[in-house]
Amino acid sequence: MSLFEHRFGAGRPFTVGLEDEAMILHARTLDLTQGFQSLRSADRTADGEPAFVAEIFQSMLEVHTPICHTVEDVTRQLQSARARVASLADEHGLLLGSAGLHPFSLREDHRPSRAERYTMLVHDLQDVARRSMIFALHVHVAVDDADKAVALTQALVAHVPELVALSASSPFRAGRPTGLASTRLTYVAAYPRTGPTPRLRDYAEFVDVVDALQTRGLPDYTHIWWDLRPHPWLGTVELRCMDAVSRDEDVAAIAAYAQALVQHYAEAYDTGHRPVPPHEALVRESRWRTIRDGLDAVVIDLPGDGGPIAVAELIRRTRTALEPHARDLGSEEALGGIERILRDGNGASRQLEIFRRTGDIAAVVRSIVDETRGRAPRPAGVGWG
């Protein structure tokens, strides 16, 4: 399919969809386990569309929601899909958990998915792929024009540190704190074609870049993993910089924030306003600070005057600016959840608090499973019965 046969403008703007990557865990050991095929076989007998699809390895899966008009609808779809997969997992001695990185697993013997795309991906990336069992949340927001979609990726670059801080949920590796809120993004950095979206003038330049890469062997543009990218086949802007998020209500808040940001800058574009994206060095610096410090980071005020600002203060300022858009989109209640994340913490801070109280890394994994199932984490030592 030619990139000039895109789907920008093919449907209603600002509809929203989610991709939720999740860990498949052994119910007894709580380690990653190669359970995808068992779950996939069981799901084939279910009515309707599959609840999930393959990811790169068989110890992970991805839930896709349908295209939804509101964040409320897309959250309901995510809850339903997670519940369906969790029920299938229970029948096979498995568990499901959404977070950026497994807190203690060191396994590197994961079997690739049988899908041709992922076999090719492991061949291309080699150990970069094999050592990177990482899990992300992607938010898609529909846009009605291709040039506008590219312009939005340029404007939204300034807000990537906010999205990283809100979603960070990977503070452990190999059973120990890493000192980072989003360890996952340090793994992503080893992949080619990742990081801040480069400067692009318009859609034609994006097509030129993709064509040049494909001429040199890139299969297609979905092998470009920038923090933000146009998705021509879907007609969306895809926000890809977030860790996987355990709590449904936190997913809803982040999706509402992303959707309202897209509408905010789309309306500015329609009135002729084209924000100049900040210098990549400044984006990388602020992004790094939220990778390390999460919601406690002091960042560069990229959307503002360029001075230092606490990321929590910046998020509150952005949320206030987005409230009229959230009302228009019917997501005002979901956007209100941003304040709850700032007050109660992101996934990383909750995991670290559980570990501080219990000293038990298994309790951290159990908390991820419980939150993904929509229930409060149980105290250490309390069983699953």
C-alpha positions in Angstrom: 0.0 0.0 0.0 1.4 3.4 -1.0 1.8 5.9 1.8 -0.1 8.3 -0.5 -3.1 6.0 -0.1 -3.4 6.9 3.6 -6.5 6.9 5.8 -6.1 10.4 7.2 -9.6 12.0 7.0 -11.3 8.6 6.3 -13.3 8.8 9.5 -14.3 11.1 12.3 -11.3 13.0 13.8 -10.1 12.5 17.4 -11.5 8.9 17.7 -9.2 6.9 19.9 -7.7 3.4 20.1 -5.3 1.6 22.4 -2.6 -1.0 22.1 -1.8 -2.5 25.5 1.2 -4.9 25.7 1.1 -7.3 28.6 3.3 -10.0 30.3 2.2 -13.6 30.4 3.2 -15.0 33.8 3.4 -18.5 35.4 0.8 -18.4 38.2 3.1 -20.2 40.7 6.6 -18.7 40.0 5.3 -15.3 38.7 8.1 -15.4 36.1 7.5 -14.8 32.4 6.4 -17.9 30.6 5.8 -18.9 27.0 2.0 -19.1 27.2 0.8 -17.2 24.1 0.0 -20.3 22.0 -2.1 -21.9 24.8 -4.1 -18.7 25.2 -4.4 -18.2 21.4 -5.7 -21.7 20.9 -8.3 -21.3 23.7 -9.4 -17.9 22.3 -10.1 -19.3 18.9 -13.4 -20.8 20.1 -14.7 -17.5 21.5 -17.3 -15.6 19.6 -16.4 -12.4 17.8 -12.9 -10.9 17.4 -9.8 -12.2 19.2 -9.2 -10.6 22.5 -5.5 -10.2 21.8 -2.8 -10.6 19.2 0.8 -11.8 19.1 3.7 -9.7 20.1 7.4 -10.3 19.4 7.8 -13.2 22.0 5.4 -15.9 23.2 5.7 -14.6 26.8 3.8 -11.5 25.9 0.6 -10.4 24.1 -1.1 -7.3 22.9 -4.7 -6.2 23.4 -6.1 -4.0 20.6 -9.2 -2.0 21.3 -11.6 -1.1 18.5 -11.8 2.5 17.2 -13.9 4.4 19.8 -15.5 7.8 19.8 -14.7 8.5 23.5 -12.1 7.7 26.1 -14.9 6.2 28.2 -15.8 3.8 25.4 -12.1 2.8 24.8 -11.5 2.2 28.5 -14.6 0.0 28.7 -13.2 -2.0 25.7 -9.8 -2.4 27.4 -11.4 -3.5 30.6 -13.5 -6.1 28.8 -10.5 -7.4 26.8 -8.3 -7.6 29.9 -11.0 -9.5 31.8 -11.4 -11.9 29.0 -7.7 -12.6 28.7 -7.3 -12.9 32.5 -10.1 -15.5 32.5 -8.4 -17.5 29.8 -5.1 -17.3 31.6 -6.7 -18.6 34.9 -7.8 -21.7 33.0 -4.2 -22.4 31.9 -2.3 -21.7 35.2 -1.2 -18.3 33.8 -1.6 -14.6 34.9 -1.6 -11.3 33.0 0.2 -8.2 34.0 0.8 -4.8 32.4 3.9 -2.8 33.3 6.9 -1.6 31.4 9.3 -4.3 32.5 9.1 -7.5 34.6 10.5 -6.7 38.0 12.7 -9.8 38.4 12.8 -12.0 35.3 16.2 -12.6 33.7 15.0 -15.1 31.1 16.5 -14.6 27.6 15.3 -17.9 26.1 11.9 -16.6 24.9 10.6 -18.1 21.8 9.7 -15.6 19.1 6.1 -15.4 18.0 5.2 -17.5 15.0 4.1 -14.4 13.1 6.5 -13.7 10.2 6.9 -10.0 11.2 8.4 -10.9 14.5 10.6 -13.7 13.3 12.1 -11.2 10.9 12.3 -8.6 13.7 14.4 -10.9 15.9 16.6 -11.8 13.0 17.1 -8.1 12.3 17.7 -6.9 15.9 19.4 -10.1 17.3 20.3 -9.7 21.0 18.8 -6.2 21.2 15.5 -7.9 20.8 16.2 -11.1 22.9 17.3 -9.1 26.0 14.5 -6.6 25.7 11.3 -8.0 27.2 9.6 -4.7 27.4 5.9 -3.6 27.4 4.3 -0.3 26.3 1.0 1.5 26.0 0.3 3.1 22.6 -2.5 5.6 22.1 -3.9 6.3 18.6 -5.9 9.5 17.8 -7.5 9.9 14.4 -6.5 13.0 12.4 -8.3 14.3 9.3 -5.3 15.4 7.2 -1.8 14.0 6.5 0.2 17.2 6.7 -1.6 18.0 9.9 -0.7 14.6 11.3 3.0 15.3 10.7 2.7 18.8 12.2 1.1 17.3 15.3 4.0 14.9 15.8 6.2 18.0 15.8 4.1 19.9 18.3 3.6 17.0 20.6 7.4 16.4 21.0 7.4 19.1 23.7 5.0 17.0 25.8 6.8 13.6 25.6 8.4 14.1 29.1 5.0 14.6 30.6 3.7 11.3 29.1 6.8 9.5 30.2 6.4 10.7 33.8 2.7 9.9 34.0 3.1 6.3 32.7 6.5 5.2 34.1 6.1 1.7 35.5 9.4 0.0 35.2 11.7 0.8 38.2 13.1 -2.7 38.7 15.4 -5.1 36.8 16.6 -8.5 38.0 14.8 -8.0 41.3 16.5 -4.7 42.3 15.6 -1.1 42.0 17.4 0.5 39.0 17.2 4.1 40.2 15.0 4.8 37.1 11.3 5.3 36.9 11.1 3.9 33.3 13.9 1.4 32.8 12.0 0.2 29.7 13.0 3.3 27.8 16.6 2.6 28.3 16.1 -0.7 26.5 14.2 1.0 23.8 17.2 3.3 23.2 19.2 0.3 21.9 16.7 -0.2 19.1 17.3 1.6 15.8 14.9 4.3 14.6 13.7 5.3 18.2 13.6 8.4 20.4 12.3 11.8 19.7 10.5 12.3 16.3 12.9 14.1 13.9 12.1 17.4 12.3 9.7 16.9 9.4 8.3 19.7 7.3 5.2 17.9 6.0 3.8 14.6 5.0 5.8 14.5 1.7 9.0 14.7 3.6 7.9 11.8 5.9 7.1 9.7 2.8 10.6 10.6 1.4 12.3 9.4 4.6 10.3 6.2 4.6 11.0 5.6 0.9 14.8 6.1 1.5 14.8 3.6 4.4 12.7 1.1 2.4 15.1 1.4 -0.5 17.9 0.3 1.9 16.0 -2.6 3.3 13.4 -1.4 5.9 10.2 -3.5 5.4 7.8 -0.6 6.0 7.2 2.4 8.2 5.9 0.4 11.2 9.6 -0.5 11.8 10.2 3.1 12.7 9.7 3.4 16.5 9.9 7.1 17.2 8.1 8.4 20.4 5.4 9.8 18.1 4.7 8.9 14.5 2.1 9.3 11.9 0.3 6.0 11.1 -1.0 6.4 7.6 -2.6 2.9 7.3 -4.8 3.8 10.3 -5.1 7.6 9.8 -3.8 8.4 13.3 -1.1 10.0 15.2 0.4 7.3 17.5 1.8 8.3 20.8 4.3 5.5 21.7 6.5 6.7 24.5 4.5 5.4 27.4 5.3 2.4 29.6 2.5 -0.2 29.9 0.1 0.9 32.6 -1.5 -1.5 35.1 -4.6 0.4 36.2 -7.5 0.9 33.8 -8.3 4.3 35.3 -4.7 5.5 34.8 -4.8 4.3 31.1 -8.1 6.3 30.8 -6.5 9.5 32.2 -3.4 9.2 30.0 -5.5 8.5 26.9 -7.7 11.5 27.7 -4.6 13.7 28.1 -3.2 12.4 24.7 -6.5 12.8 22.9 -7.0 16.4 24.2 -3.4 17.3 23.3 -4.0 16.2 19.7 -7.3 18.2 19.5 -5.5 21.2 21.0 -2.8 21.3 18.4 -5.0 20.3 15.6 -7.2 23.3 16.2 -4.2 25.5 16.4 -3.0 24.1 13.0 -6.4 24.9 11.5 -6.0 28.5 12.5 -2.5 28.7 10.9 -0.5 28.3 14.1 2.5 26.0 13.7 4.6 25.7 16.9 8.3 25.3 16.3 9.4 22.0 17.9 12.1 22.4 20.6 15.7 21.5 19.9 16.2 17.7 20.0 19.0 18.1 22.7 16.5 19.8 25.0 13.8 17.2 24.4 16.3 14.4 25.1 17.4 16.1 28.3 13.9 16.5 29.7 12.9 13.0 28.5 15.9 11.6 30.3 15.0 13.4 33.5 11.6 11.8 33.5 13.0 8.4 32.6 15.1 8.7 35.8 12.9 10.6 38.2 9.4 10.1 37.0 6.9 12.4 38.6 9.6 13.9 40.8 11.6 15.2 37.8 12.6 18.8 37.3 12.5 19.3 33.5 12.9 22.0 30.9 9.7 23.9 30.2 9.6 22.9 26.5 6.0 24.1 25.8 6.7 27.3 27.7 9.6 29.6 28.4 12.4 27.0 28.4 13.2 27.4 32.1 13.3 24.7 34.8 10.0 23.4 36.1 8.8 20.5 38.2 7.2 18.0 35.8 4.2 17.7 38.1 3.6 21.5 37.9 4.0 21.3 34.1 1.4 18.5 33.9 -1.1 20.4 36.0 -0.6 23.5 33.7 -1.1 21.4 30.6 -4.2 19.6 32.1 -5.8 23.0 32.8 -5.2 24.1 29.2 -6.7 20.8 28.0 -9.9 20.9 30.1 -12.0 22.7 27.4 -11.0 20.1 24.8 -11.8 17.3 27.2 -15.3 18.7 27.8 -15.7 18.9 24.0 -14.5 15.3 23.6 -16.6 13.9 26.5 -13.5 12.9 28.4 -13.5 15.5 31.2 -13.9 12.9 34.0 -11.1 10.7 32.6 -8.8 13.7 32.3 -9.5 14.4 36.0 -7.6 11.2 36.7 -4.4 13.0 35.9 -4.6 14.7 39.3 -5.1 11.3 41.0 -1.9 10.0 39.3 0.0 13.1 40.6 -1.4 12.6 44.1 -1.2 8.8 44.4 1.8 8.2 42.1 2.5 6.4 38.9 3.1 2.6 38.5 6.8 3.1 39.3 6.2 4.9 42.6 3.6 2.3 43.7 5.9 -0.6 42.9 8.8 1.0 44.8 6.5 1.7 47.8 5.4 -2.0 48.0 9.0 -3.1 47.8 10.0 -0.6 50.5 7.3 -2.0 52.8 7.7 -5.7 52.1 11.2 -6.2 50.7 9.5 -8.8 48.5 9.9 -8.5 44.8 7.2 -11.2 44.3 4.8 -8.9 46.1 5.6 -6.2 43.4 4.7 -8.6 40.6 1.5 -9.6 42.4 0.5 -6.0 42.7 0.9 -5.5 38.9 -1.3 -8.6 38.3 -3.9 -7.3 40.8 -4.0 -3.8 39.3 -4.2 -5.2 35.7 -7.3 -7.2 36.9 -8.9 -4.1 38.3 -8.5 -5.0 42.0 -6.5 -3.5 44.8 -3.1 -5.1 45.4 -3.3 -7.6 48.3 -0.8 -7.5 51.2 2.3 -9.7 51.1 1.6 -13.3 52.1 -2.1 -13.2 51.1 -2.9 -15.9 48.6 -4.9 -15.8 45.3 -7.9 -17.9 46.5 
